[in-house]
């Protein structure tokens, strides 16, 4: 089974993945900051 992916789809997916990753980094920074301040 070969999955054929168009180049445009690949670009869309990579943008989506980068967006999600940056959101996760923002959230983890926020949570770390909050937990440090809570002490």
C-alpha distance matrix in Angstrom:
0.0 3.8 6.5 9.6 12.8 16.1 18.8 21.1 18.8 18.5 22.3 22.8 20.7 22.6 25.8 25.1 24.3 27.5 29.5 28.5 29.2 32.6 33.4 32.7 34.9 37.7 37.6 37.7 40.6 42.4 42.0 43.2 46.1 47.0 46.9 49.1 51.6 51.7 53.3
3.8 0.0 3.8 6.3 9.5 12.8 15.3 17.8 15.8 15.4 19.2 20.0 18.2 19.9 23.2 22.9 22.2 25.1 27.3 26.8 27.4 30.6 31.7 31.3 33.3 36.0 36.3 36.5 39.2 41.0 41.0 42.1 44.9 46.0 46.1 48.1 50.5 50.9 52.5
6.5 3.8 0.0 3.8 6.3 9.9 12.6 14.7 12.3 12.2 15.9 16.5 14.7 16.7 19.8 19.4 19.0 22.1 24.0 23.5 24.5 27.6 28.5 28.4 30.5 33.0 33.3 33.8 36.4 38.1 38.3 39.5 42.2 43.2 43.6 45.6 47.9 48.3 50.1
9.6 6.3 3.8 0.0 3.8 6.6 9.6 11.8 10.2 10.4 14.0 14.9 13.9 15.9 18.7 18.9 19.0 21.7 23.6 23.7 24.8 27.5 28.7 29.0 31.0 33.2 33.9 34.6 37.0 38.7 39.2 40.5 42.8 44.1 44.7 46.6 48.7 49.4 51.3
12.8 9.5 6.3 3.8 0.0 3.8 6.4 8.4 6.5 6.7 10.2 11.1 10.4 12.4 15.0 15.4 15.8 18.3 20.1 20.6 21.7 24.2 25.5 26.1 27.9 30.0 30.9 31.8 34.0 35.6 36.4 37.7 39.9 41.2 42.0 43.8 45.8 46.7 48.7
16.1 12.8 9.9 6.6 3.8 0.0 3.8 5.4 5.2 6.4 8.8 10.0 10.7 12.4 14.4 15.4 16.5 18.4 20.0 21.1 22.4 24.5 25.8 26.9 28.6 30.4 31.6 32.8 34.7 36.2 37.3 38.7 40.6 42.0 43.1 44.8 46.6 47.7 49.8
18.8 15.3 12.6 9.6 6.4 3.8 0.0 3.8 5.4 5.0 6.3 8.7 9.8 10.5 12.4 14.2 15.2 16.5 18.4 20.0 20.9 22.6 24.4 25.7 26.9 28.7 30.3 31.4 32.9 34.7 36.0 37.2 38.9 40.6 41.8 43.2 45.0 46.4 48.4
21.1 17.8 14.7 11.8 8.4 5.4 3.8 0.0 3.8 5.3 5.1 6.3 8.6 9.9 10.7 12.4 14.3 15.4 16.6 18.5 20.0 21.3 22.7 24.4 25.9 27.2 28.8 30.3 31.8 33.2 34.7 36.2 37.7 39.1 40.7 42.2 43.7 45.0 47.3
18.8 15.8 12.3 10.2 6.5 5.2 5.4 3.8 0.0 3.8 5.4 5.0 6.1 8.6 9.9 10.5 12.2 14.2 15.2 16.4 18.1 20.0 21.0 22.4 24.3 25.7 26.9 28.4 30.2 31.5 32.7 34.4 36.1 37.3 38.7 40.4 42.0 43.1 45.4
18.5 15.4 12.2 10.4 6.7 6.4 5.0 5.3 3.8 0.0 3.8 5.4 5.1 6.1 8.6 9.8 10.4 12.1 14.1 15.3 16.2 18.2 19.9 20.9 22.4 24.3 25.6 26.7 28.4 30.1 31.3 32.6 34.4 35.9 37.1 38.6 40.4 41.7 43.7
22.3 19.2 15.9 14.0 10.2 8.8 6.3 5.1 5.4 3.8 0.0 3.8 5.5 5.2 6.2 8.6 9.9 10.5 12.2 14.3 15.3 16.5 18.3 19.9 21.1 22.6 24.4 25.7 27.0 28.6 30.2 31.5 32.9 34.6 36.1 37.4 39.0 40.5 42.6
22.8 20.0 16.5 14.9 11.1 10.0 8.7 6.3 5.0 5.4 3.8 0.0 3.8 5.5 5.2 6.2 8.7 10.0 10.6 12.4 14.2 15.5 16.6 18.4 20.1 21.2 22.7 24.4 25.9 27.1 28.6 30.3 31.7 33.0 34.6 36.2 37.7 38.9 41.3
20.7 18.2 14.7 13.9 10.4 10.7 9.8 8.6 6.1 5.1 5.5 3.8 0.0 3.8 5.4 5.0 6.1 8.5 9.7 10.5 12.1 14.2 15.2 16.4 18.3 19.9 21.0 22.3 24.2 25.6 26.7 28.3 30.1 31.4 32.6 34.3 36.0 37.1 39.3
22.6 19.9 16.7 15.9 12.4 12.4 10.5 9.9 8.6 6.1 5.2 5.5 3.8 0.0 3.8 5.4 5.0 6.1 8.5 9.9 10.4 12.2 14.1 15.2 16.4 18.3 19.9 20.9 22.4 24.2 25.6 26.7 28.4 30.1 31.3 32.7 34.5 35.9 37.9
25.8 23.2 19.8 18.7 15.0 14.4 12.4 10.7 9.9 8.6 6.2 5.2 5.4 3.8 0.0 3.8 5.5 5.2 6.1 8.6 9.9 10.6 12.3 14.3 15.4 16.5 18.4 20.0 21.2 22.6 24.4 25.7 27.0 28.6 30.2 31.6 33.1 34.6 36.8
25.1 22.9 19.4 18.9 15.4 15.4 14.2 12.4 10.5 9.8 8.6 6.2 5.0 5.4 3.8 0.0 3.8 5.5 5.1 6.2 8.5 10.0 10.6 12.3 14.3 15.4 16.5 18.3 20.0 21.1 22.5 24.2 25.8 26.9 28.5 30.2 31.6 32.8 35.2
24.3 22.2 19.0 19.0 15.8 16.5 15.2 14.3 12.2 10.4 9.9 8.7 6.1 5.0 5.5 3.8 0.0 3.8 5.4 5.2 6.0 8.6 9.8 10.5 12.3 14.2 15.3 16.3 18.3 19.9 20.9 22.3 24.2 25.6 26.7 28.3 30.1 31.3 33.4
27.5 25.1 22.1 21.7 18.3 18.4 16.5 15.4 14.2 12.1 10.5 10.0 8.5 6.1 5.2 5.5 3.8 0.0 3.8 5.5 5.1 6.2 8.6 9.9 10.5 12.3 14.3 15.3 16.5 18.3 19.9 20.9 22.5 24.3 25.6 26.9 28.6 30.1 32.2
29.5 27.3 24.0 23.6 20.1 20.0 18.4 16.6 15.2 14.1 12.2 10.6 9.7 8.5 6.1 5.1 5.4 3.8 0.0 3.8 5.5 5.3 6.2 8.7 10.0 10.7 12.4 14.3 15.5 16.6 18.4 20.0 21.2 22.6 24.4 25.9 27.2 28.6 31.0
28.5 26.8 23.5 23.7 20.6 21.1 20.0 18.5 16.4 15.3 14.3 12.4 10.5 9.9 8.6 6.2 5.2 5.5 3.8 0.0 3.8 5.5 5.0 6.2 8.7 9.9 10.5 12.2 14.2 15.2 16.4 18.2 19.9 20.9 22.3 24.2 25.7 26.7 29.0
29.2 27.4 24.5 24.8 21.7 22.4 20.9 20.0 18.1 16.2 15.3 14.2 12.1 10.4 9.9 8.5 6.0 5.1 5.5 3.8 0.0 3.8 5.4 5.1 6.2 8.7 9.9 10.5 12.3 14.2 15.3 16.3 18.2 19.9 20.9 22.4 24.3 25.5 27.5
32.6 30.6 27.6 27.5 24.2 24.5 22.6 21.3 20.0 18.2 16.5 15.5 14.2 12.2 10.6 10.0 8.6 6.2 5.3 5.5 3.8 0.0 3.8 5.4 5.0 6.2 8.6 9.9 10.6 12.3 14.2 15.3 16.4 18.3 19.9 21.0 22.6 24.2 26.4
33.4 31.7 28.5 28.7 25.5 25.8 24.4 22.7 21.0 19.9 18.3 16.6 15.2 14.1 12.3 10.6 9.8 8.6 6.2 5.0 5.4 3.8 0.0 3.8 5.4 5.1 6.2 8.6 9.9 10.5 12.3 14.2 15.3 16.5 18.3 20.0 21.1 22.4 24.9
32.7 31.3 28.4 29.0 26.1 26.9 25.7 24.4 22.4 20.9 19.9 18.4 16.4 15.2 14.3 12.3 10.5 9.9 8.7 6.2 5.1 5.4 3.8 0.0 3.8 5.4 5.1 6.1 8.5 9.7 10.4 12.0 14.0 15.1 16.3 18.1 19.8 20.8 23.0
34.9 33.3 30.5 31.0 27.9 28.6 26.9 25.9 24.3 22.4 21.1 20.1 18.3 16.4 15.4 14.3 12.3 10.5 10.0 8.7 6.2 5.0 5.4 3.8 0.0 3.8 5.4 5.1 6.1 8.5 9.9 10.4 12.1 14.1 15.3 16.3 18.2 19.8 21.7
37.7 36.0 33.0 33.2 30.0 30.4 28.7 27.2 25.7 24.3 22.6 21.2 19.9 18.3 16.5 15.4 14.2 12.3 10.7 9.9 8.7 6.2 5.1 5.4 3.8 0.0 3.8 5.6 5.2 6.2 8.7 10.0 10.6 12.3 14.3 15.4 16.5 18.3 20.6
37.6 36.3 33.3 33.9 30.9 31.6 30.3 28.8 26.9 25.6 24.4 22.7 21.0 19.9 18.4 16.5 15.3 14.3 12.4 10.5 9.9 8.6 6.2 5.1 5.4 3.8 0.0 3.8 5.4 5.0 6.1 8.5 9.8 10.4 12.2 14.1 15.2 16.2 18.8
37.7 36.5 33.8 34.6 31.8 32.8 31.4 30.3 28.4 26.7 25.7 24.4 22.3 20.9 20.0 18.3 16.3 15.3 14.3 12.2 10.5 9.9 8.6 6.1 5.1 5.6 3.8 0.0 3.8 5.4 5.1 6.0 8.4 9.7 10.4 12.1 14.1 15.1 17.0
40.6 39.2 36.4 37.0 34.0 34.7 32.9 31.8 30.2 28.4 27.0 25.9 24.2 22.4 21.2 20.0 18.3 16.5 15.5 14.2 12.3 10.6 9.9 8.5 6.1 5.2 5.4 3.8 0.0 3.8 5.5 5.1 6.0 8.5 9.9 10.5 12.2 14.1 16.0
42.4 41.0 38.1 38.7 35.6 36.2 34.7 33.2 31.5 30.1 28.6 27.1 25.6 24.2 22.6 21.1 19.9 18.3 16.6 15.2 14.2 12.3 10.5 9.7 8.5 6.2 5.0 5.4 3.8 0.0 3.8 5.5 5.1 6.1 8.6 9.9 10.6 12.2 14.8
42.0 41.0 38.3 39.2 36.4 37.3 36.0 34.7 32.7 31.3 30.2 28.6 26.7 25.6 24.4 22.5 20.9 19.9 18.4 16.4 15.3 14.2 12.3 10.4 9.9 8.7 6.1 5.1 5.5 3.8 0.0 3.8 5.4 5.0 6.1 8.5 9.8 10.4 12.8
43.2 42.1 39.5 40.5 37.7 38.7 37.2 36.2 34.4 32.6 31.5 30.3 28.3 26.7 25.7 24.2 22.3 20.9 20.0 18.2 16.3 15.3 14.2 12.0 10.4 10.0 8.5 6.0 5.1 5.5 3.8 0.0 3.8 5.4 5.1 6.1 8.6 9.8 11.2
46.1 44.9 42.2 42.8 39.9 40.6 38.9 37.7 36.1 34.4 32.9 31.7 30.1 28.4 27.0 25.8 24.2 22.5 21.2 19.9 18.2 16.4 15.3 14.0 12.1 10.6 9.8 8.4 6.0 5.1 5.4 3.8 0.0 3.8 5.5 5.2 6.2 8.6 10.4
47.0 46.0 43.2 44.1 41.2 42.0 40.6 39.1 37.3 35.9 34.6 33.0 31.4 30.1 28.6 26.9 25.6 24.3 22.6 20.9 19.9 18.3 16.5 15.1 14.1 12.3 10.4 9.7 8.5 6.1 5.0 5.4 3.8 0.0 3.8 5.5 5.1 6.1 9.0
46.9 46.1 43.6 44.7 42.0 43.1 41.8 40.7 38.7 37.1 36.1 34.6 32.6 31.3 30.2 28.5 26.7 25.6 24.4 22.3 20.9 19.9 18.3 16.3 15.3 14.3 12.2 10.4 9.9 8.6 6.1 5.1 5.5 3.8 0.0 3.8 5.4 5.0 6.8
49.1 48.1 45.6 46.6 43.8 44.8 43.2 42.2 40.4 38.6 37.4 36.2 34.3 32.7 31.6 30.2 28.3 26.9 25.9 24.2 22.4 21.0 20.0 18.1 16.3 15.4 14.1 12.1 10.5 9.9 8.5 6.1 5.2 5.5 3.8 0.0 3.8 5.5 5.7
51.6 50.5 47.9 48.7 45.8 46.6 45.0 43.7 42.0 40.4 39.0 37.7 36.0 34.5 33.1 31.6 30.1 28.6 27.2 25.7 24.3 22.6 21.1 19.8 18.2 16.5 15.2 14.1 12.2 10.6 9.8 8.6 6.2 5.1 5.4 3.8 0.0 3.8 5.5
51.7 50.9 48.3 49.4 46.7 47.7 46.4 45.0 43.1 41.7 40.5 38.9 37.1 35.9 34.6 32.8 31.3 30.1 28.6 26.7 25.5 24.2 22.4 20.8 19.8 18.3 16.2 15.1 14.1 12.2 10.4 9.8 8.6 6.1 5.0 5.5 3.8 0.0 3.8
53.3 52.5 50.1 51.3 48.7 49.8 48.4 47.3 45.4 43.7 42.6 41.3 39.3 37.9 36.8 35.2 33.4 32.2 31.0 29.0 27.5 26.4 24.9 23.0 21.7 20.6 18.8 17.0 16.0 14.8 12.8 11.2 10.4 9.0 6.8 5.7 5.5 3.8 0.0
